[in-house]
Amino acid sequence: MNNESRPKWRKVAYGGRQPGYDDNHTDESFLEEMVMNANVVKRDLLKVMIDSVSISQYLCIVALVVSTWTYTLNLVIDEVTLLKLDTSLLLAGFSMLLLTASPFSLKLLSKYVLNTSFFISGLYVLAPIYQTLTRSISSDSIWALAVCLLLVHLFLHDYSGSTIRPPGALNNPKLTSNISLNASIVASVLVASRLPSRLHVFAIMLFSLQIFLFVPLVAFCIKKFSLRLHLLFSFALMIMTLGVTYQLHHMFFILLLALLVFISIVCPYWLIRIQEYKFEINGPWDEAKLCFDITE
Amino acid sequence: MENVTGEGISDQIERFQTQLQMDGRGRKHRILMVSDFFFPNFGGVESHIYYLSQCLLKLGHKVIVMTHAYGNRSGVRYVTGGLKVYYVPWKPFLMQNTLPTLFLTFPIVRTILIREKISVVHGHQAFSTLCHEALMHARTMGYKVVFTDHSLYGFADAGSIHMNKVLQFTLADIDQAICVSHTSKENTVLRSGISPEKVFMVPNAVDTAMFTPSPDRLSCDEIVIVVISRLVYRKGADLLVEVIPEVCRLFPKVRFIVGGDGPKRVRIEEMREKFSLQDRVEMLGAVPHAQVRSVLISGHIFLNSSLTEAFCIAILEAASCGLLTVSTRVGGVPEVLPDDMVVLAEPAPEDMVRAVRKAIDMLPGIDPQVMHLRMKKLYSWDDVAKRTEIVYDRAMQSPQTDLLERLPRYLRCGAWAGKLFCLVMIINYLLWCLLEYLQPTEGIEEVPDIRPVHARLESVDDTCETQGKGI
């Protein structure tokens, strides 16, 4: 006589235990809202290699700086040559900025020139302090500390952007990016303090700060302007760096070449290989993400 | 043929349920509730343990609560209904959690288990250190263990990865587990790898005697929207900052009452200043739980903007007071109330405003008294206790296992973690043998049962909700 079958189980918490079902009832709707690997991006090897060029490029830049430091410390490069190099770098950088800046403006140029003038003047005044800063510290400690700081700089560097933001950039630089920049500047001061004359100190400090502060900005603008130009600039830089380091030290050359191959070829391939182990779970239990920015 | 088969199955299920009920009524459990969270601290886990314990006492079981010391409150206390609470002299070191010592709690846990002649150990909350350690020790000693999970956790951040591994360790050898919603059950099964058949869904409930509507129905000349929650990121305070100005702009007769305190309170104050809403958004600050009802009954709509909830008791409290609820559709919230008592929205400002509009349109059809009576039928702690009793019965039916049978379960937890877990359990077993040698079980004095309390309890005709007023 009783024709009623038990009612369909509902995924609800109210109303007490559902008649005909235990509280541990599990049916086919269990985990039906689970999504796996929703945010996984399928990557292309060539794309990853092109993206890794930024890292190789900056590694070459740092290698060039280290080479210049070494030549200067060995007094192969005198202060006059170094000052000429500084001036050339400054002019080249400004030219590149103006060429790649979409809205060309004289106001921007004058702002840059004014800031740079103040900066150079301050640096010139502080050069005697830098020269005598680490007189009481042994050279071994200086070299070890400089190498460590450069490694910190390389590991924490912001390769996808620039610590010194171009005009109009929205995001603030990250904490790691600032730490990276400060590490490089401290390393520059340590190296500069080992030079004999004040003008030498000023020249090498100006060179280092131009590289660490200015070049990432220029490289970032080049990359935004044209990818092809970015790649051309990067490859030219690699070739020049390899040439300079070959003359400097064969072991350094081999190390740099191995690093470049590792970063440009091995790591992209490795990343794509381990991509298949990616396992990501999403579902209604996840904390909701707000779709607007929180402005504190 | 189909009818006969259907009836057969129904009859079997009915008989099984009847037998379970009879077994439950015939056999009394001796339950030890363990958590770092208990009164005088206040929160969802604390309320759950307290009300569940009271209702289990009413059903005739013996219930002991074990937690760490709260300030000067250390030692043994008796609270309402003769509920015995061990405030173990263990100091909290982080967010009311005791320091993870792994083994140092074994002597006192063992002493309590033997003194009180415990049969089931019930741990609460995945984030409770004392809970995990007590469950581990109880399993080593051969007791039945049950675990209740009260929260949702993710899978990707470092904290969640660590917590999930600890949960996997605890639940690898659990008898039964309880979650407070189906979404929470799915989350716990994924995080720990426990079999879904071992996980029961027993929800939270609300003390409807404490949360009653206002005798006089509020007029709709102005519409009051109540928000009561901690003002932190996870509770969606930033969402409130976006939603409140828009609702005030669209509905001139809407007023907000915001109760609660927290880091994001400054942002809401700034929002009031920015949009000149000082007369339409009232900030109450922290609201003691005893005053929550008086705040709720002054409103028509309850707004919940949480970004993650395993259950959300606040919604039940508001519905019990007769308020229509507007809530974000997160976690277990869609399971909590029927569709005509809640308006769900995606956690986005536009959708929240749309849901508030819909709620305002639904408001003339809402009768607080009718809603309150429905809540009394939908949720009650008595029902939660009966369902938990079934979980205890199921745990008691599971087979007894010794160390050699339990080690493979820990071994399956992972390539390295499995071996580490086995090592921990072996050391724990050896520690138990050492404790048995130093302080034999026969030498521990057992606590006599206090019959008058139970006798007095059984003679009371009041529902369990009445006990809640005696906190």
Boltz contact constraints between the chains, C-beta under 6 A:
constraints:
  - contact:
      token1: [A, 5]
      token2: [B, 6]
      max_distance: 6.0
  - contact:
      token1: [A, 11]
      token2: [B, 182]
      max_distance: 6.0
  - contact:
      token1: [A, 12]
      token2: [B, 335]
      max_distance: 6.0
  - contact:
      token1: [A, 13]
      token2: [B, 181]
      max_distance: 6.0
  - contact:
      token1: [A, 13]
      token2: [B, 203]
      max_distance: 6.0
  - contact:
      token1: [A, 13]
      token2: [B, 335]
      max_distance: 6.0
  - contact:
      token1: [A, 13]
      token2: [B, 336]
      max_distance: 6.0
  - contact:
      token1: [A, 14]
      token2: [B, 378]
      max_distance: 6.0
  - contact:
      token1: [A, 15]
      token2: [B, 378]
      max_distance: 6.0
  - contact:
      token1: [A, 16]
      token2: [B, 383]
      max_distance: 6.0
  - contact:
      token1: [A, 17]
      token2: [B, 387]
      max_distance: 6.0
  - contact:
      token1: [A, 23]
      token2: [B, 200]
      max_distance: 6.0
  - contact:
      token1: [A, 23]
      token2: [B, 201]
      max_distance: 6.0
  - contact:
      token1: [A, 23]
      token2: [B, 202]
      max_distance: 6.0
  - contact:
      token1: [A, 23]
      token2: [B, 387]
      max_distance: 6.0
  - contact:
      token1: [A, 24]
      token2: [B, 197]
      max_distance: 6.0
  - contact:
      token1: [A, 24]
      token2: [B, 200]
      max_distance: 6.0
  - contact:
      token1: [A, 26]
      token2: [B, 196]
      max_distance: 6.0
  - contact:
      token1: [A, 31]
      token2: [B, 186]
      max_distance: 6.0
  - contact:
      token1: [A, 281]
      token2: [B, 155]
      max_distance: 6.0
  - contact:
      token1: [A, 284]
      token2: [B, 183]
      max_distance: 6.0
  - contact:
      token1: [A, 285]
      token2: [B, 152]
      max_distance: 6.0
  - contact:
      token1: [A, 285]
      token2: [B, 183]
      max_distance: 6.0
  - contact:
      token1: [A, 285]
      token2: [B, 187]
      max_distance: 6.0
  - contact:
      token1: [A, 285]
      token2: [B, 331]
      max_distance: 6.0
  - contact:
      token1: [A, 287]
      token2: [B, 307]
      max_distance: 6.0
  - contact:
      token1: [A, 287]
      token2: [B, 308]
      max_distance: 6.0
  - contact:
      token1: [A, 288]
      token2: [B, 307]
      max_distance: 6.0
  - contact:
      token1: [A, 288]
      token2: [B, 330]
      max_distance: 6.0
  - contact:
      token1: [A, 288]
      token2: [B, 347]
      max_distance: 6.0
  - contact:
      token1: [A, 291]
      token2: [B, 348]
      max_distance: 6.0
  - contact:
      token1: [A, 294]
      token2: [B, 238]
      max_distance: 6.0
